[in-house]
């Protein structure tokens, strides 16, 4: 949980928290997390559910949308994590990790095979 939140917040330096959460990768990961959580709790997902609006509502509700990650105190991060949990979002480390392109893996194999 903590790792997933911190990866989003510190993905790029000096972005506002709202900007950190306003990417397609983060939206899709959190939407999948939300839908999975609803399914596990047997709670229907609202028909008009918008992950972008839900994320913005959480950030505004916590009063942290315009803040910068590097300027927050530990209590602010915990408050943000709690606000997302209250709204039904979870941060699984696997859903927010960045995958390594396969091309970068092939470089070592090609170099070692040519010797």
Backbone torsions as a table, in degrees:
resi	resn	phi	psi	omega
1	UNK	NA	-56.2	-177.3
2	UNK	-60.8	-44.5	-179.1
3	UNK	-59.6	-44.1	-179.8
4	UNK	-63.0	-42.1	178.4
5	UNK	-65.4	-45.7	-177.7
6	UNK	-66.1	-36.0	177.2
7	UNK	-61.6	-39.7	178.7
8	UNK	-68.4	-46.6	-174.7
9	UNK	-68.5	-32.8	-176.3
10	UNK	-111.6	25.7	177.2
11	UNK	-64.0	-38.4	176.1
12	UNK	-138.0	140.7	-176.7
13	UNK	-66.9	145.5	168.9
14	UNK	60.9	20.6	172.4
15	UNK	-84.6	152.6	173.2
16	UNK	-70.5	161.0	-179.9
17	UNK	-63.4	-39.7	178.2
18	UNK	-60.9	-41.1	179.1
19	UNK	-67.0	-35.2	178.2
20	UNK	-63.9	-35.0	-179.1
21	UNK	-88.0	-8.6	-175.2
22	UNK	-97.3	56.4	174.9
23	UNK	-127.0	154.6	-179.1
24	UNK	-62.8	-38.5	179.6
25	UNK	-62.6	-44.7	179.6
26	UNK	-67.2	-42.0	178.7
27	UNK	-59.3	-47.4	-177.3
28	UNK	-67.9	-38.5	179.0
29	UNK	-65.6	-43.9	-179.2
30	UNK	-72.3	-33.0	176.2
31	UNK	-66.0	-41.9	177.6
32	UNK	-63.3	-42.8	178.0
33	UNK	-61.6	-43.5	-179.5
34	UNK	-63.9	-47.0	-178.9
35	UNK	-64.9	-38.7	177.4
36	UNK	-64.5	-43.9	178.2
37	UNK	-62.0	-41.7	177.5
38	UNK	-63.1	-41.1	-179.8
39	UNK	-64.3	-41.7	-179.6
40	UNK	-67.9	-30.4	179.6
41	UNK	-93.0	2.6	-177.0
42	UNK	56.6	42.2	177.7
43	UNK	-112.2	127.3	179.6
44	UNK	-69.8	142.7	175.4
45	UNK	-78.9	129.7	179.5
46	UNK	-56.1	142.0	-178.1
47	UNK	-60.5	-40.7	-177.8
48	UNK	-94.5	26.9	-177.3
49	UNK	-64.9	128.7	175.6
50	UNK	-124.7	115.0	-177.4
51	UNK	-64.0	-36.1	-180.0
52	UNK	-63.5	-45.8	178.6
53	UNK	-65.7	-38.6	-180.0
54	UNK	-65.8	-42.3	178.9
55	UNK	-64.0	-46.4	179.5
56	UNK	-61.4	-37.6	178.5
57	UNK	-65.2	-39.8	178.2
58	UNK	-64.5	-46.8	-178.0
59	UNK	-64.5	-43.3	178.3
60	UNK	-66.5	-40.7	179.1
61	UNK	-62.5	-35.3	178.2
62	UNK	-81.3	-11.5	-179.7
63	UNK	72.4	27.2	-174.9
64	UNK	-120.5	5.7	-174.3
65	UNK	-60.1	-39.6	-175.2
66	UNK	-96.4	2.7	179.2
67	UNK	-80.5	163.0	176.6
68	UNK	-107.4	138.5	-173.7
69	UNK	-55.3	-41.9	-175.9
70	UNK	-68.8	-16.9	-176.6
71	UNK	-96.2	-3.2	-175.9
72	UNK	-83.9	157.6	173.2
73	UNK	-94.9	164.6	-179.9
74	UNK	-55.8	-39.8	-179.6
75	UNK	-61.9	-33.4	178.4
76	UNK	-66.7	-40.8	178.1
77	UNK	-64.3	-42.1	179.2
78	UNK	-66.2	-38.5	176.9
79	UNK	-63.8	-39.8	178.6
80	UNK	-65.9	-44.4	178.1
81	UNK	-60.9	-42.4	178.5
82	UNK	-65.1	-39.6	179.2
83	UNK	-62.5	-41.3	177.7
84	UNK	-67.3	-39.4	178.0
85	UNK	-63.3	-42.5	178.8
86	UNK	-60.5	-35.0	179.6
87	UNK	-81.7	-5.2	176.7
88	UNK	98.4	9.7	179.0
89	UNK	-98.5	144.1	173.0
90	UNK	-128.9	158.8	-179.0
91	UNK	-117.6	95.9	174.6
92	UNK	-87.2	133.5	-176.2
93	UNK	-58.8	-32.7	-178.0
94	UNK	-72.4	-24.8	-177.3
95	UNK	-82.1	-14.4	-177.7
96	UNK	-116.8	6.6	179.0
97	UNK	-78.3	153.2	179.6
98	UNK	-96.2	129.6	-179.1
99	UNK	-82.2	148.6	179.1
100	UNK	-89.5	129.2	179.1
101	UNK	-60.3	144.1	-178.0
102	UNK	-63.6	-29.2	-179.3
103	UNK	-59.4	-37.6	-179.0
104	UNK	-69.6	-23.6	177.7
105	UNK	-78.4	-31.4	-177.6
106	UNK	-73.2	-20.1	-176.2
107	UNK	-61.4	-45.9	-178.9
108	UNK	-64.1	-40.9	-179.3
109	UNK	-64.6	-39.7	-179.5
110	UNK	-68.0	-40.3	-179.8
111	UNK	-67.5	-41.5	-178.4
112	UNK	-73.5	-27.6	-179.6
113	UNK	-78.3	-19.7	-176.7
114	UNK	-88.5	-5.2	-179.2
115	UNK	-83.4	NA	NA
